[in-house]
Amino acid sequence: MNSQGCYLTEEPEVVNEFIEFFENLLGGQQRSQFLNLTYLRPWARHIISNEEGAELIRPVLRSDVKGAVFDIVEDKAPGPDGYSAAFYKAAWPIIGDEITHAVQVFFHTGKLLKQINATLLTLIPKVGLILWEIIVLYLAVMYFTRSL
């Protein structure tokens, strides 16, 4: 059933209604109704100024992206791609434009490249690969007895 109360039976109609419903639900299109938030003001601890609001929605600049990358401590653990912040800083003249573009697209569209959000997952079995004989021999060589 669509938003007008009509039953849809054809696949293209159902697909279009489905997409339209979730676009409206998730904010894909601007909502037409006005939302009055004045009743929330008494509970707001801080209301941002117009200047702060403008700062939050301004376009992300190349200098913002570079500043964020260069603010990361170089010897922190690498990300899922295996590269540390030191690599990104050293390679910035080569990769800076691409990284900046990806970040700007994200802030403009709200969509993140799948490759950026990739996670490496390593499954480590709890048992089965341990060579107990070698461990027991090593412990014996080091004068550990079975009574320990």
N, C-alpha and C positions, 0 to 999 in steps of 0.2 A: 504494500500500500504506500502510495506517495504522500507528500505533505498536503495535497488537496483531498485526500481520502479515497482516491481511485486505486483499484487493484491493478497491478501490473503483471502481465503474463508473458510478455516477450523478453527474451534474455537481454537485448540491448537496453531496453527501458529499465529493467531491474538493475543492470550494471550502472547505468547513468544515475539512477536514484540513489543507489548505494554510495557511489562516489560523492554525489552532491550532499548527502546526509552527513558523511564523515568530514567533508571539507568544511561544512558549516559548523559541525561539532568541534572540530579541531582548530578553527580559526583560519581556514584556507581562504575564506572570503570575509569581507567586512560585514559585521552584523549590523542590521538596520535599526535595532532597538537601542534606545539610550539607557545607559545604566547609571543610576543616581547613587553615588558613593558617599554622599554627605553624612549619612547615618554612621559611617565608619570612622569619621574624623575624631570623635572623642577617644577612640582606642588607639589612634595612631600616635606613636611616640615621637616620630619625626616626619615632617612633611617636607619633601624636597622643594627647593625653590625652582623657579622657571629656568634659571641658569644651570642648576644641577640636572634638571630634566633634559635640557638641550644638550648637555655634555653626554648624557647617557645614550642619546639617539644619533649623535653625530657619526659620520662615517669613520671607520677605522683607518688610520693613516699608516703609511709604510714605517714611519718613525715609531708608531705605537707597537707594531709587530716586532720590529728590530729591538726596541727597548725591552719588550717582554722576554725575548729570547736571550738577550745579553744580560738580563737580570738574574738568570738561572745560574747557580753556582756550578762551575765547570766539572767538579768531581762528583756530582750527584749521580745516583744510579741511572743507567741509560733507560730509555723508553722501550716499548715493545719492539721497536725496529732495531734495537741493539746499539744505537748511536747515543753518545753522551752530548751534553750541552757544549762541551769543548769542540766536538766535531762541527756542530751547527754554526758555532761562532767562527771557526776557522774557514768553513766553506761558505760563509754568508755571501761573499761576492759572486759565487756561482749559483747558489740555490735560493738566495734571498728573495728574488722576484717571484719564484714559484710558491714559496711559503707564504709570502705576503698576499699573493693572489688567492690562495686557498683560504686563508683566514678572512680576507675581505669578503669572499663569496659566502662563507659561512655566516658572517654577521649580517650580510645583506639578505640572504635567502633563508637562513635558519637550517640549511642542509649541510651535513658534513660528509666529505668523501668517505666511502667505506674503508678505503685503505688507511686513512688517518686513525680511525677508531679500531683498527685490527688488534686483536689480542692473541698473543702466543700462548698456547695451552700445552703443557707437557704433562703427560700422565706417567706417574712413577709408581710401579707396582710395589706393594708393601712387602711381599715375600716372593720367593721363587728364584731370585737371581743371586742370592747370597751364597758364596762358596764357604760353607761352614768348616770344611776340612782345613782350608788354608788359615782361617781365623784360629781354629783350635791349635794347629801346628805353630803359628806365630806366638800365641799365648804361652805354649809350652816352651818355646825357645826363650821367651822373656821370663821364664820361671813362674808363671802363674799356674796354680794348680786347680784342679777341678773342685776342690773344697771351697774356693772363693766363690 
